[in-house]
Amino acid sequence: MADNSYDVIIIGAGFGGSSCAGLLAKRGLKVLLLDKNANAGGKAMSLSKNGYTYTAWVVIGAPVEDNLYQQVLDELEVADLATLAIPGTQGSFYKSPDGTYSRMPEADTDHLDPEIIFNWLGIPEEHQERTLEFFTNMALMEPEDVAELEGQSFDDWLSSAELPRALYAFIVSLCCDGMFMVPVDKLDAAEAITCLQGVFVRGGGVFCEGGFGKVAEAYCEAVRRYGSEVMMGARVRRVIVEDGSVAGVETDKGQFEAPIVISNAGLQPTVLKLVGDEHFDADYAKRVRELVPSYSLIGYRYFLNKPVTDAPFGVVFSDGSPWTQQRLDEAAAGKGSREGVLYFEVPSNYDPNAAPEGKQMLMTGCFCPPDPDLSKEQLQAWASAGEEALFGVFPELEAAIENKDFYTTRNVSAATRDSVLSGVGGETIGLGQIVGQCGASKPSIEAPIEGLFFVGCDAGGVGVGTQQAIDSGIKVADAVERYHQQRNDAA
């Protein structure tokens, strides 16, 4: 059994788990990283099909400058294994009230130019000075002033500024929705402003050649290079708890021992299934059950017989796109419009090797409830709203389709986190993304069981999607290293 003993076992090779594993292995801990999939990367794993390579679903990274992908690649000395791509251009479209789609003009700088935005959105000249002042104040707001907004919704804060509707829609739908995948009236203002400041100052739109999963795969290789182990295709069935402390895990490949277990499998699946809520006090288990998931992305991968756009990525939105909780509830009940923000990505426009010569793959994503058990009809209704917007922007696309894949909430849940509560599992980002559950109220990375930690977007991190997961990975690695040293000192 000695060969099955480790200092730390990490469940899940998503961006949180793989970055944390690499950092701990480099620092000398004996690490076992487990994942049920064949590919690392979790919600941002790389896939390939018929000469195409891409991230499983639309993932747009930010910020461009000083991003955590590269920082951890450099620290682990595996930057040669993953090449980040920064297109420096985009193809977002605004649908005006008269139904006309217009593409966002290119700027001469990598950063957002408010004047270009105002003119594109048709903001009257008499309102531009006031809106520019708003942008400037938001971008330069001091951290202590941002922190004071915690607990207030982003919608309440934005609405108090009385912005033109087109600009409100731009900030919410183009800039913000995809960062958190929650309705704007549930999004914490401090969390939103912190991330928007990063995008406005350090740019948005970073990708990876071969799909974002290549970054997580590089982190996994670092684990191996530093003498530790990665085991793919290994499903964890149970976290072993003995006398109030973790003792290891049971998998379909055998049992492994460790006094520290870090889960990147999702907070709810870990507590309610892998460990079991009988090991936690009732208040903690109740809090975990009440954590609200982000919404899910649903969409298509269109394999095209010719290129239809030179845009590497983009967002399609209108004045009516911003999602509120009421709008989402009405749409889910079939009593309201499902038209909202649409994201698209074209990998071969930032990675020439991502598609066969003369062809193109365009991938889309739009909001959908995170329930992995939605009916075929429900899924189709959400996806059709996004497809209608896409064909409005690219009318020639439909005739160029050779094949298309439909990805759903069920695919997201199957590839990432098990569904342990009704309506939960297919979330794109994770849990704890709303007012009262993020910031200072974010779930702790330390569980109330000795030696159990959580990593990923559910706990400990701040930032945009995968950046939030890596931020959590860095913080958990630091905490676990200290915990490991304290155990050794006490031994």
N, C-alpha and C positions, 0 to 999 in steps of 0.2 A: 504493500500500500504506500510505501515511501515515495515511489515515483509519481504517485497521484496527489502529492501534497505540494501546496503553493503558499506563497505569502498572501496573494490576493487573486480572486477569481472575478472576472468581469463578464457579465451577461449582456451580449449585444455589441456588435461592431459597427454601430452607427457612428456619427461624428463625435458624440460625447464619449461613448465607450472606447472607440479606437484611439482617439487623441489621449484620453486618460491612460489607457493601457501602454501606449508608446512612451509617454512621459514617465510613468512608474517603472517601466522596464529599463529605461535609460538611467534612472536613479538607483538601480541595483536591486529592485524587488523582483522576486520570482513570480511572474504573472502568467495566468492562463486566461486567454480571451476566447470566449465561446460565442458562436452565432448559428442560428438555425438555417440561415440561407447559405447559398454557395458563394454569394458576392457580399463584400463589405459595403457599408454606406447607409444601411437602414433606409429611411425615406428618400435618400438621395443616392441610392445605388446606381451603378452603371449597368446598362444592358446593351446587347448587340443583336442584330437581326439582318440577315441578307445584305451584309456590307454596310449597314448603318450602325453607328454607336451613339448613345445618348443617355442622359439621366432618366430614371424611370418615369418621372413626371416633371412638370415645369418647376425649375429651381433657379431663381435669379439671386445671385449673391451680392452682398454689400456689407461694408464699404469697399471701395476699390483700393484706396491707399491704406497701408498699415492693417490689412485684414488678417484675421486669425488663421485662415487656411495656411498662408505663407509663413506666418510667424512660427507655427508649430512644425511645419515641414522643415524650416530652417533649423529649429532647435533640435529636431530629431535626426537631422542630417540626411534627409531623404528627399530633398527638393528635386533631385534628378528623376524621381519616379512619378511626379505629377506636375504638369505644366499648366499654370493658370492662363486663361485667355481674357483679355480686357478689350472688347471691341471698340470702345470709345465712341460708339454710335448706337442708336436704337431706332425703333419704328413705332412709337406709340401713336394712337389715333384718338381724336376727340370727335364724338358725334354731336353735332350742333343741334339746337332745338328744331331746326328744319329738316333734320335727318341726314345732313351731309357729313361725310367722314373727311377729316383733314389730318394729315400727318404732322407730328411735332417737328418744327424746323430744327436743323442742326445748329449747334452753337460753336463758337471758335474756342471754347474752353471745355475742359473735362467736367466742369462744375455747372450747376444749375444757373441759368441766366434769367432772373425774374422778368426782365423786359420782354424777352422772347416769349416767355410763357404767357404774359398778359396779352400780348398782341395775338398770339395763336388762339387763345380762349375768347377773344373778343371783349376783353375787359375795357369798358369806356375809359378814355384818357382822364376824365375827372376823378375816377376811382383809383387810378394807378399809384399815385403818391401814397395814399393811405395803405393800400395793399402792400406796397414795397416796404413801408415802415413795419407792417405786421411780419413779413418774411424776415426782415433784418432782426427784429426783436426775438423772433422764435429761434433763429439760427444762432444768435449770440447770447441767449438766456443763460445766466449763470447756473451751475449745478444745484446750488442751494435753493434758487428760485424754482427750478424745475421740480425739485423734490417736494416743495410745498404743494404742488398740484396733485400729488399722489392721493388717490381716492376719489378724484373727480373724473368724470368721463371725458374723453377727447371731444365728443360731440358737444357737450356743454361748454367746454373751453373754446372750441372753434366758433360755436354759434354766438358766443358773446362778442366776437370780433365783427360780426355782421358783414362777412365777406360776400362778394358776388357769388352766386350759386355755382358758376363754372369753376371758380377758383377753389371753392369748398370741395367740389367733386374731384378736382385735380389732386388736392392734398390727400383726400380720403381714399379715392379709388386707385389713382395711379401710384401714389407714393406709399400709402400706408396699409391698405387692405391685405396685400400679400405678405407683409411682414408678420402679421399676427393672425390673420384669418378669423377674425371675430367682428361682430357688428360694431360700428363706430360708437354707439351709445353704451357699449359694454367695455370698450377699450380704455385703459387707464391713460390719462393725459400725460403724466410724467414719463411713462414707458414709451408712448408714441413720440413725444418730443425728443427724448434722448436718442432714439433711433433715427429720427428725421434729421437731427443735427449732424449725425455721422454721415448720412447720405448727402446732405447739402454741402458739407464742408469737404468730405473725402470721396465723394462720388458713389454712384451705384451702377451695377452691371458688370459683375465678374463671374467667369465661368471656368470650366476646366476641360482641356482637350481630352476626349474620350469619356466625358461625363464626370460629374462631381464625385462619383464613387471612386475614381482614381485617387482622390485625396485620401479617403478612408483606407483604401488598399495600401497606399504608401505608409500610412500610420501603422497598419498591421505588419508590414514588412519591417518597420523599425522595431516592433516587438520581437520579431524573430532575430534581427541583427544584434539585439542587445541580450540575446540568450534566453528569451522567454518563448512562450508557445501560443500559437493561434490555432484553434480548431473550428473550422467551418463545417456546416451541415450537422451541427450538434445541438439538439433541442433540449433546453433545460426543463425538466419536469417539476423540480422542487428545490427550494432553498432549504437546507438542513439547519434546524435550530435546536440547540441543546442547552438547557439550563439558562435560557434567556440570551444566548449568544449564537451567532452564526458559526457553523462548523464546516460548511462546504455546500456542494450542490449535487443533485442526482440528475443525470442526463440519459438520453437514449444511447449514449456511448459509454456509460459507466458512471461511477461515483468519484468525485474529486473533493479533496479536503483543503480548507483554507480558513483562517480566523477572520478574514475580511472578504466580504462579497459586495461588489458594486453592480447595481442593476441599471442597464440602459434599455430594459424591456418595457418601460413605462411604469409610472408609480402605482396606478391602480392594478394592473396585472400582477405586479410584484407583491403588493400587500395582500390583495384579495385572492390570488391564485397560487403564486409560487411559494409564498411564505404561509399565507392563510391568516384571515383576520382574527382567528382565535389566539394568535400570539401577540396581539396588540390590544391596548385598552379601548373601550367602546368609543370614547371621544375621538381618539386618533382615527380609528376605522371609519367613523362617521364623517370626519373631515375629508378623508381620502375619497369616500364615496360621493361627496358633494362637490369635488373639483370639476369645473366645467371645461369640456374639451373645446379646442378650436374647431372651426368648420373644416370641411374637406375640399380638396380639389377633385374635380371630375372632368374628363375630357378625352380627346382623341389624339392619336399619333397618325398623321396623314403621310403616307409614303407616295411621293409625287414623281411623275415621269419627266418633270422639268422644273426648274426654279420658278417660283412665282413672286418672290420678294428678295430684296437684298438686306432686309433687316435681320439682325441676329436675335433680337427679342423685341417685345413691345407689350403695351397695355392698351386695350380698347375700352373706352368709358364714355359716359354721357352725364348730363346734369342729374339724371335719375338713377345713376349707378350705385351711389353709396348705400350700403346695406345697413339698416337698423334692425334691431331685434324684431320689431313689429313686421317689417317688410319680409324678413326671413320666415317668420312664423306663418304669415299669410301665404307666401309662396309655397311653403312646405305643405300647407293645407289645400293647395290648389285654388286659392281665393285671391291671388295677387300675381303680379308680373314676376317672372324669374330673370328678367333682364338685369344684369349687373356688370361688374367688371370682368373682363376676359383677358387672360394672360396668354401670350404665345412665345414660343422659342424655336429657333431654326439653327440647330447645332452646326451645320456645315457652313454657316455664314460667320462663324468664329473659329471653326476647326475644319479645314479643307478635307481632312481624312474621314469626316463623320458621315459621308454619304458617297455612293458610287458616282463616278463622273457623269455630269449632265442631269443628275437627279437631286432631289431634296426631300427632307423630312421636316414637317412642321407639326409641332406639338402644342396643344392648347390645355388650358385649365380654367375652370370657373367654380364659383362657390356651390357647395352642396352640403346638406347635413351630414355629420360624421357617422351615421348609422350604417354599419356594414350589412345590415339585413334589409335595406331598402329594396322595394320590388323593382322588377325590370322596367315597369311603366314609370315609376317615380324617377329612377335613374335617367331614363331616356328624356323625361320632361326637363330635368335640369340641364342635361347635355345639349339638348336641342336649342335652348335659349342661347348658349354660347356659340353653337354652330351657326345660328342665324346671324349673329354679330360678325363672326369670322367671314362668312360669305359676303356680307355687306362691305367689308373692308377689301377682301380679295375675291372679286366676282369670278376671276378666271381659275380659282383654285379647284372648284368642284370637278371641272372637266379634266384636271390633271391628276386626279387620284387614281393610283394603281391598286392601293390597298390601304386599309386603316384599322388600327387597334383601338378598342374602347377600354379605358381604364376607369375603375370605379372605386367606391369606398371599400368594397369587399377585397379588391386587390391590395389596397393600402394596408388594411388590417392584416391580411394574410401574410404580407411581406414584413410587417413591422410588429405591431402589438396586438396581442390576443384581446378579443372583446370579452370583458368580464361583467359589464353592466349594459343594460338595454340602451341602445342608441349611441354607444361609445366604442371606439376602436379604430375608426377610419379617419381620425383627425389628422390634418396635414402637419401642424406644428406640435401640439401636445396639450397638456393640461396647464391650468394656472396662468392663463393669458389675459384674464379680465380684471376689472376693478375689484379689489378686495382679495385677489388671489395672486397678484404679482407684486413686484417691488419688495417692500419690507414684509409683505404678507405671502411671498412666494414660499412654497413648501421647502423645508430644510433639506439639505443634501444628506443629513444624518438621520437615520431612522431611530425610533426608540427601542431598537434591538441592538445590542452590542455588536459592532463590527459590520453592520449593514448600512450601505450608502446608496444614494440615487444619483445618477448622472444623466444629462440630456436636457431637453427643453422643459421638462416637468419640474426641474429643481435647480436652483443655484445660478442660472445664467441670465444674461441680458444681451439683447441684440436681435439681429434679423435672422430668423430660421436657423440655418446650419451654423451661423456665427454664434448664436445663443447656445447651441449644443456644445461647440468647442469651448466657449467661455466657461460653461459648466464643467467640461472635461478638465480644464486647467485648474479650476478652483477645487474640484474633487481630488485631483492628483496631489495638490498641496496639502489638503486636509488629511488624506489617507497616508501620505508620507509621514506627517507628524504623528498620526495615530499609531502607525507601524513602529516608529522610533520609540514612542512612549511605552508600547508593549514590550519592546526589546529591553528598554531601560529598567522596566519593572520586573522582568524575568530573572 
